[in-house]
Amino acid sequence: MNCDVLVAGELYVDLILSGFDAWPQPGQEAFASEYRREIGGGAAITACGLARLGTSAGMFGVVGRDQHAWIAARLADGGVDALVEAYDTEPTGLTVAVTAPHDRAFFSYRGANRFFIDAVRTMPLPTRHVHLAWAPPWDLAIQLFGRIHEAGCTVSLDAGWHEDWLADPRALRLLRCVDVLFPNEMEAAILTGEREPASMLKRFAEAGLRCVALKLGARGASLLVGGKVYDAAAHPVVPLDTTGAGDCFDAGFLHVWMRGESPDRCLRVANICGALSTEVYGGIAGFPSCERLQKELNS
């Protein structure tokens, strides 16, 4: 592959509903005032964010034949090299995302994503870095990380909310093989058994993790690298939709981390990208351009 970064993970069609007056109880109905249809899954959001900032990015995933052309076209429109396999026996994964300014709920059907584990074993590798937006099964993870490193690439991981995987004692041992880990606060709590961010990062350091960018939502983010901790406050915005904010954070961080920028700079850019993504509906539309990012950095 010619791209610098390959992002691999499950792909979905997101149906995003927002603008509700109230959250319905079981058996009740509520009507949205806003609706969007977009590519879903953290991998696609991160890939599109990287491409928007000028990093050469590819996306590896699997979909049903029903939405293959639409997803490939949307990725191409975002400047992403689409390595998307299509299957006839399952439809594309689907998520109904119900969002509010400070929270959201997801109802998903995996569809063709059930074939992703087999497909990822033989995926082509990029020239520099692989970002996995997915929790790899134990029997595949060590083999996959080894293959990536043997090819001369670094690897980052955003496992997402998979409670059983995060709570498994094998997780911390496995994550020593990852160059950058991107947990949010809830995921880090499950991984470490700690409740305070400083204690979480201390536990990660004791476990031998190389680099951990800890997403803290409205409280900003913290970064463990080289045994040292860096903190950054959240970038001020008025949030409209938090869908994909963490995936946009990942893209901003990786864009500057791969260029050898300082830890402080990596954390600040990541915070800005994550925050600005919440100003509009959907995970991709609000990701900043290079010009917008520079303006925010200068402010």
C-alpha positions in Angstrom: 0.0 0.0 0.0 1.1 3.5 -0.7 -0.7 5.3 2.2 1.1 6.2 5.4 -1.7 5.1 7.7 -4.1 2.2 7.4 -7.2 2.4 9.7 -8.9 -1.0 10.2 -12.2 -1.6 11.9 -15.9 -2.4 11.5 -17.9 -0.3 9.1 -21.5 0.7 9.5 -24.2 2.9 7.9 -25.1 5.4 10.7 -28.7 6.7 10.9 -28.3 9.6 13.3 -31.4 11.0 15.1 -31.1 14.1 17.2 -33.0 17.1 18.5 -35.4 15.3 20.9 -37.5 17.2 23.4 -37.2 14.3 25.9 -35.6 10.8 26.2 -38.5 8.2 25.8 -39.1 5.6 28.4 -39.8 2.0 27.3 -43.0 1.8 25.4 -43.0 5.6 24.6 -42.2 7.3 21.3 -40.2 10.4 20.7 -39.6 12.4 17.4 -36.3 13.7 16.2 -36.0 17.2 14.6 -32.7 16.3 12.9 -31.7 13.3 10.8 -28.4 12.4 9.1 -27.1 9.3 7.2 -23.4 8.9 7.3 -20.6 6.3 7.3 -20.3 4.9 10.8 -17.7 3.1 12.9 -14.8 4.7 14.6 -12.4 3.5 11.9 -14.0 5.5 9.1 -14.2 8.6 11.2 -10.5 8.4 12.1 -9.5 7.7 8.5 -11.4 10.7 7.2 -10.0 13.0 9.9 -6.5 12.0 9.0 -7.1 12.6 5.3 -8.6 16.0 6.0 -5.4 17.1 7.8 -3.3 15.9 4.9 -2.1 12.5 6.2 -2.3 9.8 3.5 -4.9 7.4 4.9 -6.5 4.1 3.9 -9.5 2.3 5.3 -9.8 -1.5 5.6 -13.2 -3.1 6.4 -16.0 -5.3 5.2 -19.5 -4.4 4.1 -22.5 -6.0 2.4 -22.9 -5.7 -1.4 -25.9 -3.5 -0.7 -23.9 -0.4 0.5 -20.5 -1.1 -1.0 -20.6 1.5 -3.7 -22.0 4.2 -1.4 -19.4 3.6 1.3 -16.5 3.5 -1.1 -17.7 6.7 -2.7 -18.1 8.5 0.6 -14.6 7.4 1.7 -13.1 8.5 -1.7 -14.9 11.9 -1.3 -13.1 12.2 2.1 -9.7 11.6 0.5 -9.4 8.1 1.9 -8.1 5.1 -0.1 -10.9 2.5 0.4 -9.9 -1.1 0.8 -13.4 -2.4 1.5 -14.4 -6.0 0.8 -18.0 -6.7 -0.2 -20.0 -9.8 0.8 -23.2 -11.0 -0.7 -24.5 -13.1 2.2 -24.9 -10.3 4.8 -26.0 -6.7 4.6 -23.8 -3.8 5.7 -23.7 -3.2 9.4 -26.2 -0.7 10.6 -26.3 1.7 13.6 -29.2 3.9 14.8 -27.6 6.6 16.8 -29.8 8.7 19.1 -27.8 11.7 20.2 -28.0 14.6 22.6 -25.5 17.4 23.3 -23.7 15.6 26.1 -24.6 11.9 25.5 -25.8 9.3 23.0 -27.1 5.8 22.6 -26.5 3.3 19.8 -28.5 0.4 18.5 -26.5 -1.7 16.1 -26.6 -4.7 13.8 -23.2 -6.1 12.9 -24.1 -7.5 9.5 -21.1 -8.2 7.3 -18.7 -7.1 10.1 -18.9 -10.7 11.3 -16.4 -11.5 8.5 -13.9 -8.8 9.6 -11.8 -11.1 11.8 -11.0 -13.4 8.9 -10.4 -10.6 6.5 -8.0 -8.6 8.7 -5.6 -11.6 8.9 -4.4 -10.9 5.4 -5.0 -7.2 5.0 -2.3 -5.2 3.1 -0.1 -3.1 5.3 0.8 0.6 4.8 4.2 2.2 4.7 4.2 3.6 8.3 1.3 3.0 10.7 -1.8 0.8 11.4 -4.6 2.1 13.6 -7.0 -0.5 14.9 -10.4 0.8 15.8 -11.5 -2.6 17.2 -10.8 -5.0 20.0 -8.8 -7.9 18.5 -9.5 -11.4 19.8 -6.8 -13.0 21.8 -5.9 -15.7 19.4 -5.3 -13.1 16.6 -3.9 -10.1 18.4 -0.3 -11.2 19.1 0.1 -12.5 15.6 -1.4 -9.4 14.1 0.7 -7.0 16.1 3.8 -9.0 15.3 3.0 -8.9 11.6 2.6 -5.1 11.7 5.8 -4.5 13.6 7.8 -6.9 11.4 6.6 -4.9 8.4 8.3 -1.8 9.9 5.0 -0.2 11.0 3.9 1.2 14.3 0.4 0.3 15.7 -2.2 2.1 17.7 -5.4 0.8 19.2 -8.8 2.2 20.2 -10.7 -0.9 21.4 -13.9 1.0 22.1 -16.5 -0.2 24.7 -16.1 -4.0 24.9 -16.4 -4.6 28.6 -15.5 -8.3 28.6 -12.4 -7.6 26.6 -11.3 -4.7 28.7 -11.9 -6.5 31.9 -9.9 -9.6 30.9 -6.5 -9.8 32.6 -4.9 -10.6 29.3 -5.7 -7.1 28.0 -3.0 -5.1 29.9 -0.4 -7.7 28.9 -1.4 -7.5 25.3 -1.4 -3.7 25.3 2.4 -3.7 25.9 2.7 -4.5 22.2 0.8 -1.3 21.2 2.7 1.9 20.4 -0.3 4.2 21.3 -3.4 3.3 23.2 -6.5 5.5 23.0 -9.0 4.7 25.9 -11.7 6.9 27.3 -12.1 7.3 31.0 -14.7 4.5 31.3 -12.6 2.1 29.3 -9.4 2.9 31.3 -11.3 2.3 34.5 -12.2 -1.2 33.4 -8.7 -1.9 32.2 -6.9 -0.7 35.3 -9.5 -1.1 38.1 -8.8 2.5 39.1 -11.2 5.5 39.3 -9.0 8.5 39.0 -7.2 9.5 35.8 -3.8 9.9 37.6 -4.1 6.4 39.1 -5.1 4.9 35.8 -2.0 6.3 34.1 0.2 5.1 36.9 -1.3 1.6 36.5 -0.7 1.7 32.8 2.9 2.7 33.4 3.4 -0.1 35.9 2.0 -2.5 33.3 4.7 -1.4 30.8 2.5 0.4 28.3 4.4 2.7 25.9 2.1 5.6 25.3 -1.5 6.1 26.5 -3.7 9.1 25.4 -6.5 9.1 27.9 -9.7 10.9 26.7 -11.6 12.7 29.6 -14.4 14.4 27.7 -15.3 17.8 29.1 -12.2 17.6 31.4 -9.8 17.4 28.4 -7.2 14.6 28.2 -4.0 13.2 29.7 -1.1 11.6 28.1 1.4 9.1 29.4 4.6 8.8 27.4 8.1 7.9 28.4 7.0 7.6 32.0 5.9 11.2 32.1 2.3 12.5 32.3 1.0 15.5 30.3 -2.4 17.2 30.9 -4.6 19.4 28.6 -7.8 21.1 29.3 -10.8 20.6 27.0 -11.0 23.0 24.0 -14.1 25.2 24.6 -17.0 24.6 22.3 -20.8 24.5 22.5 -21.5 20.8 21.7 -24.3 19.7 19.4 -23.5 16.0 18.8 -20.8 14.0 20.5 -20.9 11.1 18.0 -17.3 10.2 17.0 -15.5 12.8 19.1 -13.1 10.2 20.5 -12.3 9.0 17.0 -11.6 12.5 15.8 -9.3 12.9 18.8 -7.4 9.8 17.7 -7.0 11.3 14.2 -5.7 14.6 15.5 -3.2 12.9 17.8 -1.9 10.5 15.2 -1.5 13.3 12.6 1.0 15.2 14.7 2.5 12.2 16.6 3.7 10.7 13.3 5.4 13.9 12.5 7.5 13.7 15.8 5.7 16.7 17.5 6.0 17.2 21.2 3.6 15.4 23.6 2.0 18.7 24.5 1.3 19.5 20.9 -0.1 16.1 20.2 -2.5 16.4 23.1 -3.6 19.9 22.2 -4.3 19.1 18.5 -6.2 15.9 19.6 -8.4 17.9 22.0 -9.2 20.6 19.4 -10.1 17.9 16.7 -12.3 16.0 19.2 -14.0 19.2 20.5 -14.7 20.8 17.1 -16.3 17.6 15.8 -19.1 18.0 18.3 -20.2 21.3 16.8 -22.2 19.6 14.0 -24.2 16.4 13.6 -22.3 13.2 12.7 -18.7 12.1 13.4 -17.1 13.4 10.2 -18.6 16.7 9.1 -17.3 18.7 12.0 -13.7 17.6 11.8 -11.6 20.7 11.2 -9.7 21.6 8.1 -6.0 22.4 8.4 -6.9 26.1 8.2 -9.5 25.8 11.0 -7.1 23.8 13.2 -4.3 26.4 12.8 -6.7 29.2 13.7 -7.7 27.4 16.9 -4.1 26.7 17.7 -3.3 30.4 17.3 -6.2 31.6 19.4 
